[in-house]
């Protein structure tokens, strides 16, 4: 143990004691789920009673859950957008309690193309941080060797855009990192300006260069593709990295660094020829740079549910049998589950920060679907999540599909399955069919190509990508169409643009089909389902993801 670890241990022990109390309180709440949810709803309604949203929807008269459900239909983000826009312009009481400061806007892609902006207030941030404390102390209790050791956190920038009033719009993970407790921040090895590096190779090289010589306990990020990209960047630039380590220098692939990168940070390195030799020996033995050549990791934390499980095989190839803990169902709108064990995406419902409702999967397409409460769910049942919390979102349809796998006390344990019915997602981009159709319409206008039928489907590979299956005789024209579709999707989906820019997704690849192929597939599908052609709706986006060598699946 280093001198630094010895000095930090008493402070860390105090912080750990606080987090352990939060874990105990969280677990206790599930003995009285209905009461916890009713109390939280009453608190939310009372606090938000003076908002424009509450007045417009007569929520000031609501006193119970049944009243709440009767007064307010389930809402989508587009229903909230006018209120959010007012908050963006500085009118915070449009949907937030008086006196609530907005710290930033968490930003993510919307279903129609316009980004979603979620107001982040101190109360909402406290809830998110408490959830991470509960998750973190539980994981650390299972890995005592990780205690007071350095951490690699891969997060995104909170400064992607600015609101009209000058507030940052971006990733809430950036705000969490910037406002973390001092004891935890001291464990972060990489300087915070790395999140603002725009060149992906330089960004991941920076993370690896600053952390490679330290005794890293674990890597934490939301998307496993980031962890893979970190190691793959080291492999692609292994000779540069070894030279930098040996000479005590920092020569990233691009010298375009953000203004926040201080001269002190850039000259903090000392020559480490012993580590350089160890890396050379590891590459000579294994044919590539691997994490075990420089780190002795206790665990990884990232998503493993839904399509994210496709990454597990590649993580195992690079990291061996290191434990992997799913971080739970976490979105821009909040945290909704907390997994308690490694190797599973199943997590306990986060009932202390959100009033949760569940739409049975078979009810989703109905105009007025049935909703069940957190203590009313069946094991094996699949549901779509509806949330109310301190973002000001009330009865908001998150549209995440989950499956209940068990119970803790009166609360459900569930795993994330997918996003909506018409959303594809390989690495966090969350493409909707609406976006695909709109982007193709633009691509057709630009290219002059008049094709009507097409299919887009994700394919998981070393770098995943989407296939555009299209009936165009000219292969060059199909390639041009794919290029324009790729560009248009990036214009309307900020997550897709981010994944393309960072190299986590490859460009769309065209697959030319013989004329009439899609029409014939539709005919077979209608016949197989004993349906009528007028009832058939062509699906432009297939949401199941093909593996690298998997054959194309027949059009549904």
BELVENSUL-V905141 format. One line per field, one symbol per residue. ss: DSSP state (2 for helix, 1 for strand, 0 for the rest). Layout:
ss->???
This chain:
ss->0022222222222222222222222222222222222222222222200002222200222000222222200010222222222222000222000000011111110000000111111222222222222222222222022200001110000000110000011102222222000222200100022222000222222222222000000111000222222222222202222222222000000000000000222200000022222222222222000022200000111000022222222222222000111000011001101110000000111000001111112220000000011000000001111111000000011111111111110011111111100011000000112222222222222220000001111110000011111100002222222222222222220222222220000000111100002222222222220000222000001111110000000000
